[in-house]
Amino acid sequence: QVQLVESGGGLVQAGGSLRLSCAASGRIFSIITMGWYRQAPGKQRDLVATITSGGTTTYADSVKGRFSISRDKNTVSLQMNGLKPEDTAVYYCKLREKSSLGPEYNYWGQGTQVTVSS
């Protein structure tokens, strides 16, 4: 079983910065991607940024140029600069893994609240 533990959320004023981190532990065979998603109240969970095992990154259009995703072994981080009130949401870490027997699985963290005040 894989566990994901997130940290770094909080309350910040518009224009400020936060850094989220997510540490994965447990039986991890082969990481395909790690990433961040977010869910605002009453809305669906949306992709924020992902990074593949090879280092290829993907960003939502709304965060390009402001957010930066990075990975160090089993930890993925999200540096968020120029935060806007519309970035307010619960941020979830996701890990997609290929198991030793071949099937792929998704694992999610418990979520961390990010609140940006105007």
MDAnalysis code that builds the backbone (N, CA, C; Angstrom):
import MDAnalysis as mda
import numpy as np

u = mda.Universe.empty(354, n_residues=118, atom_resindex=np.repeat(np.arange(118), 3), trajectory=True)
u.add_TopologyAttr("name", ["N", "CA", "C"] * 118)
u.add_TopologyAttr("resid", np.arange(1, 119))
u.add_TopologyAttr("resname", ["GLN", "VAL", "GLN", "LEU", "VAL", "GLU", "SER", "GLY", "GLY", "GLY", "LEU", "VAL", "GLN", "ALA", "GLY", "GLY", "SER", "LEU", "ARG", "LEU", "SER", "CYS", "ALA", "ALA", "SER", "GLY", "ARG", "ILE", "PHE", "SER", "ILE", "ILE", "THR", "MET", "GLY", "TRP", "TYR", "ARG", "GLN", "ALA", "PRO", "GLY", "LYS", "GLN", "ARG", "ASP", "LEU", "VAL", "ALA", "THR", "ILE", "THR", "SER", "GLY", "GLY", "THR", "THR", "THR", "TYR", "ALA", "ASP", "SER", "VAL", "LYS", "GLY", "ARG", "PHE", "SER", "ILE", "SER", "ARG", "ASP", "LYS", "ASN", "THR", "VAL", "SER", "LEU", "GLN", "MET", "ASN", "GLY", "LEU", "LYS", "PRO", "GLU", "ASP", "THR", "ALA", "VAL", "TYR", "TYR", "CYS", "LYS", "LEU", "ARG", "GLU", "LYS", "SER", "SER", "LEU", "GLY", "PRO", "GLU", "TYR", "ASN", "TYR", "TRP", "GLY", "GLN", "GLY", "THR", "GLN", "VAL", "THR", "VAL", "SER", "SER"])
u.atoms.positions = np.array([
    [0.843, -1.194, 0.000],
    [0.000, 0.000, 0.000],
    [0.876, 1.240, 0.000],
    [0.398, 2.256, -0.687],
    [1.135, 3.512, -0.803],
    [0.426, 4.585, 0.008],
    [1.189, 5.358, 0.738],
    [0.634, 6.473, 1.498],
    [1.234, 7.775, 0.989],
    [0.383, 8.781, 0.924],
    [0.812, 10.115, 0.512],
    [0.494, 11.089, 1.639],
    [1.486, 11.851, 2.050],
    [1.296, 12.831, 3.118],
    [1.647, 14.208, 2.584],
    [0.646, 15.097, 2.599],
    [0.822, 16.440, 2.075],
    [1.098, 17.423, 3.200],
    [1.767, 18.500, 2.848],
    [2.022, 19.565, 3.809],
    [2.208, 20.875, 3.061],
    [2.059, 21.980, 3.790],
    [2.379, 23.283, 3.226],
    [1.211, 24.182, 2.906],
    [-0.008, 23.710, 3.080],
    [-1.149, 24.577, 2.807],
    [-1.278, 25.658, 3.861],
    [-2.217, 26.567, 3.619],
    [-2.439, 27.634, 4.592],
    [-3.172, 28.807, 4.005],
    [-3.118, 29.902, 4.742],
    [-3.796, 31.142, 4.344],
    [-2.741, 32.154, 3.912],
    [-2.963, 32.771, 2.770],
    [-2.012, 33.734, 2.246],
    [-2.782, 34.848, 1.541],
    [-2.210, 36.023, 1.511],
    [-2.827, 37.135, 0.793],
    [-2.566, 37.011, -0.709],
    [-3.442, 37.600, -1.474],
    [-3.267, 37.606, -2.923],
    [-1.897, 38.179, -3.279],
    [-1.251, 37.517, -4.228],
    [0.095, 37.904, -4.616],
    [1.185, 37.171, -3.861],
    [0.806, 36.480, -2.824],
    [1.774, 35.761, -2.003],
    [2.150, 34.409, -2.582],
    [2.940, 33.674, -1.814],
    [3.455, 32.378, -2.257],
    [3.252, 31.315, -1.190],
    [3.113, 30.097, -1.655],
    [3.087, 28.926, -0.792],
    [3.812, 27.802, -1.512],
    [4.331, 26.875, -0.716],
    [4.963, 25.691, -1.289],
    [4.321, 24.462, -0.670],
    [3.771, 23.612, -1.520],
    [3.174, 22.354, -1.077],
    [4.157, 21.217, -1.321],
    [4.158, 20.268, -0.410],
    [4.975, 19.073, -0.579],
    [4.141, 17.838, -0.325],
    [4.510, 16.762, -0.981],
    [3.815, 15.489, -0.822],
    [4.858, 14.376, -0.813],
    [4.911, 13.652, 0.292],
    [5.867, 12.567, 0.432],
    [5.146, 11.229, 0.306],
    [5.629, 10.401, -0.599],
    [5.051, 9.075, -0.803],
    [5.882, 8.033, -0.083],
    [5.200, 7.081, 0.529],
    [5.897, 5.985, 1.219],
    [5.122, 4.691, 1.013],
    [5.766, 3.601, 1.390],
    [5.125, 2.292, 1.235],
    [5.737, 1.520, 0.090],
    [4.998, 0.528, -0.385],
    [5.488, -0.342, -1.451],
    [5.243, 0.324, -2.801],
    [6.251, 1.033, -3.272],
    [6.168, 1.707, -4.562],
    [7.084, 0.997, -5.531],
    [6.522, 0.460, -6.606],
    [7.344, -0.282, -7.561],
    [7.927, 0.652, -8.617],
    [7.048, 1.350, -9.321],
    [7.530, 2.231, -10.387],
    [6.561, 3.400, -10.538],
    [7.037, 4.588, -10.239],
    [6.193, 5.770, -10.354],
    [6.080, 6.179, -11.821],
    [4.854, 6.381, -12.272],
    [4.633, 6.869, -13.632],
    [4.550, 8.393, -13.610],
    [3.650, 8.903, -12.781],
    [3.535, 10.357, -12.616],
    [3.202, 10.678, -11.167],
    [3.545, 11.876, -10.774],
    [3.068, 12.476, -9.531],
    [2.524, 13.850, -9.888],
    [1.548, 14.279, -9.113],
    [0.978, 15.566, -9.472],
    [0.071, 16.136, -8.416],
    [-0.471, 17.286, -8.748],
    [-1.366, 18.019, -7.856],
    [-2.673, 18.326, -8.582],
    [-3.749, 18.139, -7.849],
    [-5.085, 18.485, -8.310],
    [-5.704, 19.377, -7.249],
    [-6.755, 20.086, -7.617],
    [-7.423, 20.911, -6.627],
    [-8.926, 20.879, -6.832],
    [-9.615, 21.110, -5.728],
    [-11.069, 21.086, -5.761],
    [-11.598, 22.224, -4.909],
    [-12.284, 23.146, -5.560],
    [-12.932, 24.246, -4.857],
    [-14.341, 23.811, -4.458],
    [-14.942, 24.452, -3.466],
    [-16.289, 24.068, -3.024],
    [-17.288, 24.085, -4.172],
    [-18.022, 22.996, -4.318],
    [-19.049, 22.907, -5.343],
    [-18.542, 22.661, -6.752],
    [-17.238, 22.431, -6.871],
    [-16.656, 22.221, -8.201],
    [-15.976, 20.859, -8.269],
    [-15.664, 20.426, -9.482],
    [-14.986, 19.157, -9.666],
    [-13.503, 19.293, -9.361],
    [-12.860, 18.165, -9.174],
    [-11.427, 18.155, -8.934],
    [-10.708, 18.305, -10.271],
    [-9.826, 19.277, -10.354],
    [-9.140, 19.585, -11.601],
    [-7.634, 19.433, -11.464],
    [-7.009, 19.114, -12.573],
    [-5.554, 19.016, -12.615],
    [-4.925, 20.394, -12.443],
    [-3.875, 20.441, -11.638],
    [-3.082, 21.654, -11.494],
    [-1.755, 21.476, -12.226],
    [-1.024, 20.424, -11.879],
    [0.272, 20.174, -12.498],
    [0.664, 18.720, -12.260],
    [1.373, 18.149, -13.225],
    [1.903, 16.803, -13.073],
    [3.341, 16.763, -13.565],
    [4.056, 15.741, -13.113],
    [5.423, 15.525, -13.552],
    [5.625, 14.032, -13.728],
    [6.185, 13.650, -14.866],
    [6.409, 12.243, -15.140],
    [7.727, 11.764, -14.537],
    [7.939, 10.471, -14.605],
    [9.193, 9.913, -14.102],
    [10.384, 10.460, -14.876],
    [10.156, 10.869, -16.105],
    [11.221, 11.427, -16.916],
    [11.396, 12.921, -16.760],
    [10.524, 13.541, -15.955],
    [10.663, 14.967, -15.691],
    [9.791, 15.862, -16.561],
    [8.960, 15.280, -17.405],
    [8.072, 16.098, -18.225],
    [6.944, 16.658, -17.365],
    [6.719, 17.955, -17.493],
    [5.701, 18.615, -16.674],
    [4.506, 19.057, -17.521],
    [3.371, 19.104, -16.862],
    [2.130, 19.586, -17.471],
    [1.463, 20.519, -16.479],
    [0.933, 21.623, -16.979],
    [0.279, 22.594, -16.106],
    [-1.096, 22.971, -16.665],
    [-2.021, 23.250, -15.763],
    [-3.275, 23.852, -16.175],
    [-2.978, 25.253, -16.696],
    [-3.733, 25.681, -17.679],
    [-3.499, 27.009, -18.261],
    [-3.574, 28.097, -17.200],
    [-4.447, 27.915, -16.231],
    [-4.681, 28.951, -15.228],
    [-3.494, 29.166, -14.289],
    [-2.553, 28.218, -14.263],
    [-1.425, 28.360, -13.333],
    [-0.087, 28.490, -14.046],
    [-0.090, 28.384, -15.359],
    [1.167, 28.484, -16.104],
    [1.849, 29.818, -15.829],
    [3.142, 29.735, -15.574],
    [3.904, 30.942, -15.296],
    [3.883, 31.360, -13.839],
    [2.992, 30.753, -13.053],
    [2.909, 31.101, -11.630],
    [3.301, 29.923, -10.727],
    [2.954, 28.725, -11.145],
    [3.222, 27.524, -10.355],
    [4.345, 26.720, -11.000],
    [5.087, 26.008, -10.156],
    [6.166, 25.163, -10.656],
    [6.178, 23.858, -9.873],
    [6.155, 22.748, -10.602],
    [6.157, 21.439, -9.961],
    [7.549, 20.838, -10.081],
    [7.957, 20.142, -9.039],
    [9.252, 19.473, -9.056],
    [9.145, 18.174, -8.270],
    [10.131, 17.293, -8.508],
    [10.099, 16.009, -7.820],
    [11.508, 15.616, -7.413],
    [11.626, 15.083, -6.225],
    [12.884, 14.556, -5.722],
    [12.591, 13.188, -5.138],
    [12.957, 12.148, -5.862],
    [12.676, 10.767, -5.466],
    [11.166, 10.608, -5.276],
    [10.737, 10.329, -4.058],
    [9.319, 10.060, -3.815],
    [8.579, 11.259, -3.242],
    [9.152, 12.439, -3.394],
    [8.502, 13.658, -2.931],
    [8.249, 14.581, -4.111],
    [7.016, 15.078, -4.186],
    [6.680, 16.054, -5.223],
    [6.293, 17.355, -4.537],
    [6.746, 18.463, -5.107],
    [6.480, 19.774, -4.534],
    [5.818, 20.676, -5.565],
    [5.066, 21.616, -5.062],
    [4.413, 22.593, -5.923],
    [4.700, 23.974, -5.355],
    [5.497, 24.749, -6.064],
    [5.780, 26.123, -5.678],
    [4.734, 27.012, -6.325],
    [3.995, 27.733, -5.503],
    [2.899, 28.560, -6.005],
    [3.220, 30.018, -5.717],
    [3.411, 30.777, -6.767],
    [3.691, 32.204, -6.666],
    [2.553, 33.009, -7.285],
    [2.468, 34.257, -6.934],
    [1.424, 35.099, -7.506],
    [0.033, 34.554, -7.269],
    [-0.217, 34.074, -6.062],
    [-1.499, 33.434, -5.779],
    [-2.661, 34.409, -5.907],
    [-3.770, 33.871, -6.393],
    [-4.990, 34.643, -6.607],
    [-6.119, 34.032, -5.774],
    [-7.128, 34.816, -5.448],
    [-8.265, 34.253, -4.693],
    [-8.874, 33.036, -5.374],
    [-8.860, 33.005, -6.695],
    [-9.435, 31.857, -7.406],
    [-8.589, 30.592, -7.292],
    [-7.410, 30.692, -6.696],
    [-6.595, 29.506, -6.420],
    [-7.034, 28.810, -5.134],
    [-7.952, 29.425, -4.414],
    [-8.440, 28.834, -3.168],
    [-9.124, 27.505, -3.446],
    [-8.651, 26.471, -2.759],
    [-9.189, 25.120, -2.962],
    [-8.486, 24.166, -2.000],
    [-8.990, 22.944, -1.980],
    [-8.250, 21.862, -1.338],
    [-7.359, 21.250, -2.413],
    [-6.083, 21.150, -2.112],
    [-5.109, 20.622, -3.056],
    [-4.789, 19.176, -2.678],
    [-4.859, 18.310, -3.684],
    [-4.629, 16.881, -3.482],
    [-3.410, 16.432, -4.276],
    [-2.592, 15.633, -3.635],
    [-1.462, 14.998, -4.287],
    [-1.934, 13.668, -4.881],
    [-1.426, 13.345, -6.050],
    [-1.773, 12.082, -6.695],
    [-0.511, 11.402, -7.198],
    [-0.456, 10.109, -7.012],
    [0.642, 9.300, -7.529],
    [0.056, 8.194, -8.396],
    [0.582, 8.046, -9.593],
    [0.187, 6.937, -10.462],
    [1.376, 5.998, -10.549],
    [1.105, 4.742, -10.215],
    [2.163, 3.756, -10.119],
    [1.878, 2.559, -11.017],
    [2.944, 1.985, -11.561],
    [2.848, 0.702, -12.239],
    [3.349, -0.344, -11.263],
    [2.477, -1.320, -10.978],
    [2.832, -2.336, -9.995],
    [3.787, -3.355, -10.608],
    [4.339, -4.188, -9.752],
    [5.288, -5.208, -10.211],
    [4.627, -6.235, -11.123],
    [3.302, -6.380, -11.001],
    [2.594, -7.336, -11.837],
    [2.023, -6.692, -13.096],
    [2.194, -5.415, -13.239],
    [1.775, -4.741, -14.460],
    [0.661, -3.731, -14.339],
    [-0.405, -4.010, -13.566],
    [-1.498, -3.023, -13.473],
    [-1.030, -1.691, -12.885],
    [-1.721, -0.639, -13.304],
    [-1.414, 0.700, -12.815],
    [-2.464, 1.125, -11.792],
    [-2.013, 1.867, -10.794],
    [-2.906, 2.305, -9.732],
    [-2.700, 3.788, -9.448],
    [-3.781, 4.426, -9.005],
    [-3.726, 5.822, -8.564],
    [-3.872, 5.867, -7.048],
    [-3.086, 6.716, -6.437],
    [-3.186, 6.941, -4.999],
    [-3.335, 8.441, -4.764],
    [-4.139, 8.784, -3.751],
    [-4.409, 10.186, -3.449],
    [-4.029, 10.502, -2.009],
    [-3.584, 11.728, -1.812],
    [-3.368, 12.215, -0.463],
    [-4.678, 12.673, 0.148],
    [-4.591, 13.123, 1.395],
    [-5.796, 13.509, 2.122],
    [-6.247, 14.925, 1.803],
    [-5.402, 15.679, 1.170],
    [-5.744, 17.046, 0.791],
    [-5.230, 18.069, 1.784],
    [-4.861, 19.228, 1.269],
    [-4.429, 20.333, 2.118],
    [-5.094, 21.620, 1.616],
    [-5.609, 22.389, 2.559],
    [-6.371, 23.589, 2.203],
    [-5.438, 24.742, 1.865],
    [-5.715, 25.386, 0.755],
    [-5.040, 26.629, 0.382],
    [-6.116, 27.711, 0.260],
    [-5.949, 28.770, 1.023],
    [-6.899, 29.876, 1.001],
    [-6.154, 31.162, 0.676],
    [-6.614, 31.849, -0.361],
    [-5.987, 33.101, -0.780],
    [-6.988, 34.226, -0.556],
    [-6.624, 35.164, 0.292],
    [-7.517, 36.282, 0.594],
    [-7.234, 37.455, -0.330],
    [-8.271, 38.190, -0.639],
    [-8.110, 39.330, -1.552],
    [-7.782, 40.608, -0.799],
])
